[in-house]
């Protein structure tokens, strides 16, 4: 699994000319599901993500979590996070999850996040989307097998 977590003051998704999701203060999360990911993987990453303390407290320290600031989450599936560019110039997506399994795990992730965060919006799985954001900081964190255990 790979998550690109961006702290935002606003984020939205548009597809087929229509706005389908919008959040205010919170996280825009690009979600890459790998071929070896399971529900247990999702559980582990969701717990870490919702408890990340990257919002500033009254002293200006990054000490508050999404829950502490009543933040919102916009989850956007993005298999291209698994692009492998080692050979040639055309990326390979060999390590990305198969679409049917990845969609099931993505939908499981959405439901899991809803257990922790009251406002959860999503992109449209497998669709061509336009994602807009105002990144605060900017503050962006990558969670994957190399940065999270």
ABEGO torsion letter per residue (X at the ends): XBBBBBBBABBBBBBGGBBABBBBBEBBBBBBBBAABBAAAAAAAAAAAAABBABBBAAGBBABBAAAAGBBBBBBBBAAAABBAABEABBBAAABBBAAAAAAAAAAAAAAAAAABABBBBBBBGBBBBBBBBBBOBBBBBBBAAABX
